[in-house]
């Protein structure tokens, strides 16, 4: 599992203000949770998903987690991989954007 510092470095946010970093990390956590729910939806039966939705709607967070863990083999490793994949995807997108911006800047710079 990556440390906070490693995640911030991958996101290119290591030099940002702590408040901005915290907000960025919360957005990342929300994104990971959304992806986990999508993947969980793919793995659970419709009946299991109905039960899970009822737990979520009732704000039974501990029961939600226990239920998911009981339904997905090796949940901890599986969810950690989804988190890492999400972070790596964001990092790759950021690096690709940086390269694209650098290329545009070079193309628009006057040559001597």
C-alpha positions as CSV (number, residue, x, y, z in Angstrom):
1,X,0.0,0.0,0.0
2,X,1.3,3.4,-0.9
3,X,2.0,6.1,1.7
4,X,0.4,9.5,1.6
5,X,3.6,11.0,0.3
6,X,3.9,8.4,-2.5
7,X,0.4,9.0,-3.6
8,X,0.9,12.8,-3.6
9,X,4.1,12.4,-5.6
10,X,2.3,10.1,-8.2
11,X,-0.4,12.8,-8.5
12,X,2.2,15.6,-8.9
13,X,0.8,17.2,-5.8
14,X,3.7,16.9,-3.4
15,X,4.4,20.7,-3.4
16,X,0.8,21.8,-3.1
17,X,-0.7,23.3,0.1
18,X,-1.7,20.7,2.7
19,X,-5.4,21.8,2.5
20,X,-5.3,21.3,-1.3
21,X,-3.6,18.0,-0.9
22,X,-6.3,16.8,1.6
23,X,-9.0,17.8,-0.8
24,X,-7.3,16.0,-3.7
25,X,-6.8,12.9,-1.6
26,X,-10.5,13.0,-0.6
27,X,-11.5,13.2,-4.3
28,X,-9.2,10.3,-5.0
29,X,-10.8,8.3,-2.2
30,X,-14.3,9.1,-3.6
31,X,-13.1,7.9,-7.1
32,X,-11.7,4.7,-5.7
33,X,-14.9,4.0,-3.8
34,X,-16.9,4.6,-6.9
35,X,-14.7,2.2,-8.9
36,X,-14.9,-0.4,-6.1
37,X,-18.7,-0.2,-6.2
38,X,-18.7,-0.6,-9.9
39,X,-16.5,-3.7,-9.6
40,X,-18.5,-5.0,-6.7
41,X,-21.6,-4.6,-8.8
42,X,-20.0,-6.7,-11.5
43,X,-19.2,-9.5,-9.1
44,X,-22.3,-9.8,-7.0
45,X,-25.7,-11.2,-7.8
46,X,-28.7,-8.9,-8.2
47,X,-30.0,-10.2,-4.9
48,X,-26.7,-9.4,-3.1
49,X,-26.6,-6.0,-4.6
50,X,-30.2,-5.3,-3.4
51,X,-29.1,-6.3,0.1
52,X,-26.0,-4.1,-0.1
53,X,-27.9,-1.1,-1.3
54,X,-30.3,-1.4,1.7
55,X,-27.3,-1.5,4.0
56,X,-25.8,1.6,2.4
57,X,-29.1,3.5,2.5
58,X,-29.4,2.7,6.2
59,X,-25.9,4.1,6.8
60,X,-24.7,0.8,8.2
61,X,-21.1,1.3,7.2
62,X,-19.6,-1.6,9.2
63,X,-22.2,-4.0,8.0
64,X,-21.6,-2.8,4.4
65,X,-17.9,-3.6,4.7
66,X,-18.5,-6.9,6.4
67,X,-21.0,-8.0,3.8
68,X,-18.7,-7.0,0.9
69,X,-15.8,-8.8,2.5
70,X,-17.9,-12.0,2.9
71,X,-18.9,-11.9,-0.7
72,X,-15.5,-11.3,-2.4
73,X,-12.6,-13.6,-2.0
74,X,-9.4,-11.9,-1.0
75,X,-11.2,-8.6,-0.7
76,X,-8.3,-6.7,0.8
77,X,-5.8,-7.5,-1.9
78,X,-8.5,-7.0,-4.6
79,X,-9.5,-3.6,-3.3
80,X,-5.9,-2.6,-2.8
81,X,-5.2,-3.4,-6.5
82,X,-8.2,-1.3,-7.6
83,X,-6.9,1.6,-5.6
84,X,-3.4,1.2,-7.0
85,X,-4.7,0.9,-10.6
86,X,-6.8,4.1,-10.1
87,X,-3.7,6.0,-8.8
88,X,-1.6,4.7,-11.6
89,X,-4.2,5.6,-14.2
90,X,-4.4,9.2,-12.8
91,X,-0.6,9.4,-12.8
92,X,-0.4,8.2,-16.4
93,X,-3.1,10.7,-17.5
94,X,-1.3,13.5,-15.7
95,X,2.1,12.6,-17.4
96,X,0.5,12.3,-20.8
97,X,-1.1,15.7,-20.3
98,X,2.2,17.2,-19.2
99,X,3.8,15.8,-22.3
100,X,1.1,17.2,-24.5
101,X,1.3,20.7,-22.9
102,X,5.1,20.6,-23.3
103,X,4.8,19.7,-26.9
104,X,2.3,22.5,-27.5
105,X,4.5,25.0,-25.8
106,X,7.5,23.9,-27.8
107,X,5.5,24.1,-31.0
108,X,4.4,27.7,-30.3
109,X,7.8,28.9,-29.1
110,X,9.7,31.0,-31.6
111,X,12.9,29.4,-32.9
112,X,16.2,31.2,-33.2
